Amino acid sequence: MPSPFPGMDPYIEACGLWEDFHGALIHEIKSALARAAPDRYVVRTSERSYLVLVEDNGKDSHPFLPDVSVSSPRGKKKPPKKSGVAVAEPAAEAEPLTLRAFIEEEHRESFVEIYETDPEQRLVTCLEVLSPSNKRPGTPGWDLYQRKRQSLLLSDANLVEIDLLRGGKRMPMLDPWPDSPYVLMVAKAKKPHLCKVWPTHSLRPLPPLPVPLAKPDPAIPLSLQPLIEEIYQRYRYPRSIDYHKPLAPALNAEESAWLEQQLRSPGKPPGR
C-alpha cells in the first residue's frame, strides 16, 4: 500500500522509523548512483560514529563527570562539642529511590561517496542524508557533521545534502532557508558560496536531484521519490504508522485536509 502523501511522508520521522528509513535510503541511493555513474567512478558508503547517552525520551549526549569527592582539611580534627541537641531517630523503613542508569550507545551514521579512479582516486562528491542528531545543536552529531560540512565546502569535492526531517535546526547558511518542511541542497566544488537549494514538500513529489561529478561529465539525475516509495512499501511501513495520530510540529492546513481526505477514501492507510 502506498503512502497517502505524494511527497515525503512526515509520519516516517514521527513514528520512530527514521533510523531504519535512513539506512534503507542510503543503500538505495548508493545502488542508483552506482548503476548510473560512468566506469571511471566508484560509489562507496562510509560512516561516522559517536557515543550518546540513552534516556527515556530518546538519545541525548552528555559529558561524563566523575562523582565529586569531599575531603577534610589537613591536620587533626577537633572533637565535636557536646550539646544538648537531640539526635534524630532513623526512619523506620526507607522508601526505594528510582535512579537512571548510565547507558552509553554507539551511534552510527552512513553516507555515500563518489570517487574518481582515473588518473588517480580522489573524492568527487559526498552525499549526506541528515539524521535528527545532525540537527540538534550542542550534540556530538551536530558538532561532527558541522566540521565535516565545513571541510567539504572548502575542499575540491561536491556536497549533496538531503534534509527530509521536519524537526531540528537547519544547517547554518548566510541566506534564509525557504519556507518548506524539507530541503535538498547541492554545493559544487569551488563554488561553496552559491548553493542550489530545492524546497521540498509532503504534497508534491520530490524533484530529481542533480548529483555532480568531475568535469566534463554531466551530473547524475537522482530520483529520490521512487526510492522512498519503494522503501515504504517493501518494508511495510503502514503496519507501524498510525495516521490518526497528531504530529509535532503539526501539519499545516493543506496537509491536514489532504490526509483527512485520504483516510476517508477506499484503500486508506491503516491506523495501528
C-alpha positions as CSV (number, residue, x, y, z in Angstrom):
1,M,0.0,0.0,0.0
2,P,1.5,3.4,-1.0
3,S,1.8,6.3,1.4
4,P,-1.1,8.8,1.4
5,F,1.5,11.6,0.8
6,P,2.8,12.0,-2.8
7,G,6.0,13.5,-1.4
8,M,7.9,12.8,1.8
9,D,5.8,11.1,4.4
10,P,6.2,13.0,7.7
11,Y,5.0,10.1,9.7
12,I,8.2,8.1,9.0
13,E,10.0,10.6,11.2
14,A,7.3,10.8,13.8
15,C,6.7,7.1,14.3
16,G,10.2,6.0,15.2
17,L,11.1,4.7,11.7
18,W,13.8,7.1,10.8
19,E,16.8,5.0,11.7
20,D,15.5,2.1,9.6
21,F,14.5,4.5,6.8
22,H,17.9,6.3,6.8
23,G,19.8,3.1,6.3
24,A,17.5,1.8,3.6
25,L,17.6,5.2,1.7
26,I,21.4,5.3,1.8
27,H,21.5,1.8,0.3
28,E,19.0,2.7,-2.5
29,I,20.9,5.9,-3.3
30,K,24.2,4.0,-3.5
31,S,22.7,1.4,-5.8
32,A,21.1,4.1,-8.1
33,L,24.3,6.1,-8.4
34,A,26.5,3.0,-9.0
35,R,24.2,2.0,-11.9
36,A,24.3,5.4,-13.4
37,A,28.0,6.5,-12.9
38,P,30.5,6.2,-15.7
39,D,33.1,3.4,-15.4
40,R,35.8,5.7,-14.1
41,Y,33.9,6.3,-10.9
42,V,33.2,4.1,-7.9
43,V,30.5,4.6,-5.3
44,R,31.1,3.7,-1.7
45,T,29.4,4.1,1.7
46,S,31.2,5.1,4.8
47,E,30.1,6.0,8.3
48,R,31.0,8.1,11.4
49,S,30.2,7.1,14.9
50,Y,30.0,8.7,18.4
51,L,28.7,7.8,21.8
52,V,25.3,9.0,23.1
53,L,23.6,8.7,26.4
54,V,20.3,6.7,26.2
55,E,17.4,8.3,28.1
56,D,13.7,7.8,28.4
57,N,12.8,10.3,25.7
58,G,15.4,9.2,23.2
59,K,19.2,9.5,22.8
60,D,20.9,12.6,24.2
61,S,24.6,13.4,24.5
62,H,26.1,14.3,27.8
63,P,29.7,14.7,29.1
64,F,30.6,12.2,31.7
65,L,31.5,13.8,35.0
66,P,33.0,11.8,37.9
67,D,31.5,11.9,41.3
68,V,32.5,14.9,43.4
69,S,34.9,13.9,46.2
70,V,34.8,15.6,49.6
71,S,38.0,15.9,51.6
72,S,38.6,17.3,55.1
73,P,41.3,19.9,55.7
74,R,44.7,18.7,56.7
75,G,45.5,18.4,60.4
76,K,43.8,16.8,63.4
77,K,40.1,17.0,63.7
78,K,38.8,18.7,66.8
79,P,36.4,16.6,68.8
80,P,32.8,17.8,68.4
81,K,31.5,19.8,71.3
82,K,28.9,18.2,73.4
83,S,25.5,19.8,73.1
84,G,22.0,19.1,74.3
85,V,20.6,18.9,70.8
86,A,18.6,15.7,70.3
87,V,19.7,13.3,67.6
88,A,17.0,12.4,65.1
89,E,15.9,8.8,65.1
90,P,16.5,7.0,61.8
91,A,13.4,6.3,59.7
92,A,11.7,3.0,60.4
93,E,12.0,1.9,56.7
94,A,13.3,4.0,53.8
95,E,11.4,4.1,50.5
96,P,13.3,2.9,47.4
97,L,14.5,5.5,45.0
98,T,14.3,5.4,41.2
99,L,17.6,6.3,39.6
100,R,18.5,6.4,35.9
101,A,21.3,4.1,34.8
102,F,24.2,5.5,32.8
103,I,23.9,3.7,29.4
104,E,26.1,4.8,26.5
105,E,25.3,3.6,23.0
106,E,27.4,4.0,19.9
107,H,25.5,5.8,17.2
108,R,26.5,5.3,13.5
109,E,25.6,7.5,10.5
110,S,26.2,6.3,7.0
111,F,26.8,8.5,3.9
112,V,27.6,7.9,0.2
113,E,30.8,9.0,-1.5
114,I,31.7,9.0,-5.2
115,Y,35.3,8.6,-6.1
116,E,37.1,9.3,-9.4
117,T,39.6,6.5,-10.1
118,D,41.3,7.8,-13.3
119,P,44.0,9.2,-13.3
120,E,44.1,8.7,-9.5
121,Q,41.5,8.0,-6.8
122,R,40.0,11.1,-5.3
123,L,36.8,12.1,-3.6
124,V,34.4,13.9,-6.1
125,T,31.1,14.1,-4.3
126,C,29.8,13.3,-0.8
127,L,26.0,12.7,-0.4
128,E,24.6,13.1,3.1
129,V,21.0,12.3,4.3
130,L,20.7,14.2,7.6
131,S,19.8,12.5,10.8
132,P,18.0,14.0,13.8
133,S,21.3,14.2,15.7
134,N,22.8,16.3,12.9
135,K,20.1,18.9,13.5
136,R,20.5,19.1,17.3
137,P,23.0,21.9,18.3
138,G,25.4,21.1,21.0
139,T,25.5,17.3,20.5
140,P,28.3,15.2,19.0
141,G,26.1,14.5,16.0
142,W,25.8,18.2,15.3
143,D,29.5,19.0,16.0
144,L,30.9,16.2,13.9
145,Y,28.7,17.0,10.9
146,Q,29.4,20.7,11.1
147,R,33.2,20.0,11.0
148,K,32.8,17.7,8.0
149,R,30.4,20.1,6.2
150,Q,32.8,23.0,6.5
151,S,35.7,20.8,5.3
152,L,33.7,19.7,2.3
153,L,32.6,23.2,1.4
154,L,36.2,24.4,1.5
155,S,37.5,21.4,-0.5
156,D,37.6,20.3,-4.1
157,A,34.6,17.9,-3.6
158,N,30.9,18.5,-4.1
159,L,28.4,18.2,-1.3
160,V,24.8,16.9,-1.7
161,E,22.8,17.5,1.4
162,I,19.3,15.9,1.8
163,D,17.2,17.1,4.7
164,L,13.9,15.1,4.9
165,L,13.3,15.9,8.6
166,R,10.7,18.4,9.8
167,G,12.3,18.6,13.3
168,G,15.5,20.1,14.5
169,K,17.6,23.1,13.4
170,R,18.5,23.8,9.8
171,M,22.2,23.9,8.8
172,P,23.9,27.3,9.1
173,M,23.6,29.5,5.9
174,L,24.2,33.2,5.1
175,D,20.7,33.4,3.5
176,P,17.4,32.2,5.0
177,W,16.3,28.8,4.0
178,P,13.0,28.5,2.0
179,D,9.8,28.1,4.0
180,S,9.3,24.4,3.3
181,P,9.3,21.3,5.5
182,Y,12.2,19.7,3.6
183,V,15.1,20.9,1.5
184,L,17.6,19.5,-0.9
185,M,21.0,21.2,-1.5
186,V,23.9,20.9,-3.9
187,A,27.1,22.7,-3.2
188,K,29.5,22.4,-6.1
189,A,33.2,22.3,-5.7
190,K,35.0,25.7,-5.8
191,K,31.6,27.4,-5.6
192,P,30.5,26.8,-2.0
193,H,29.0,30.2,-1.6
194,L,26.5,29.6,-4.4
195,C,24.5,26.5,-3.3
196,K,21.5,25.3,-5.2
197,V,18.5,24.6,-3.0
198,W,15.2,22.9,-3.8
199,P,12.2,23.4,-1.4
200,T,10.6,20.0,-0.9
201,H,7.1,19.1,0.4
202,S,4.8,16.3,1.5
203,L,2.1,17.0,-1.1
204,R,4.4,17.2,-4.1
205,P,6.9,14.5,-5.3
206,L,10.5,15.3,-4.6
207,P,12.2,16.8,-7.6
208,P,15.1,14.9,-9.3
209,L,18.4,15.9,-7.7
210,P,21.5,16.5,-9.9
211,V,24.4,14.8,-8.3
212,P,27.6,16.5,-9.7
213,L,30.6,14.5,-11.0
214,A,34.0,15.7,-12.1
215,K,34.2,17.8,-15.3
216,P,33.4,17.3,-18.1
217,D,31.0,14.5,-17.0
218,P,27.3,15.7,-16.6
219,A,25.5,15.4,-13.3
220,I,23.6,12.2,-12.5
221,P,19.9,12.8,-12.1
222,L,18.9,11.1,-8.8
223,S,15.1,10.5,-8.5
224,L,14.5,10.2,-4.7
225,Q,10.7,9.8,-4.8
226,P,10.6,6.3,-6.4
227,L,13.3,5.2,-3.9
228,I,11.3,6.5,-0.9
229,E,8.1,4.8,-2.2
230,E,9.9,1.5,-2.7
231,I,11.2,1.6,0.8
232,Y,7.8,2.5,2.2
233,Q,6.1,-0.5,0.5
234,R,8.8,-3.1,0.6
235,Y,9.3,-2.8,4.4
236,R,5.5,-2.4,5.1
237,Y,5.7,0.9,6.9
238,P,1.9,1.3,7.1
239,R,1.9,-1.5,9.7
240,S,4.0,0.7,12.0
241,I,2.3,4.0,11.3
242,D,-0.9,5.5,12.9
243,Y,-2.1,8.2,10.5
244,H,-4.8,9.3,13.0
245,K,-2.1,10.5,15.5
246,P,-1.4,14.2,15.5
247,L,2.2,15.3,14.7
248,A,4.5,17.7,16.5
249,P,5.1,20.1,14.8
250,A,1.6,19.9,13.5
251,L,0.8,19.5,9.8
252,N,-0.3,22.7,8.1
253,A,-3.9,23.2,7.0
254,E,-3.4,21.9,3.4
255,E,-1.5,18.8,4.6
256,S,-4.2,18.1,7.3
257,A,-7.0,18.4,4.8
258,W,-5.2,16.2,2.3
259,L,-4.6,13.4,4.9
260,E,-8.2,13.6,6.1
261,Q,-9.4,13.1,2.6
262,Q,-7.0,10.2,2.0
263,L,-8.1,8.4,5.2
264,R,-11.8,8.6,4.1
265,S,-11.1,7.2,0.7
266,P,-11.1,3.4,-0.2
267,G,-7.8,1.7,0.5
268,K,-6.9,4.2,3.2
269,P,-3.7,3.6,5.2
270,P,-4.4,1.6,8.3
271,G,-4.0,3.1,11.8
272,R,-2.4,1.0,14.5
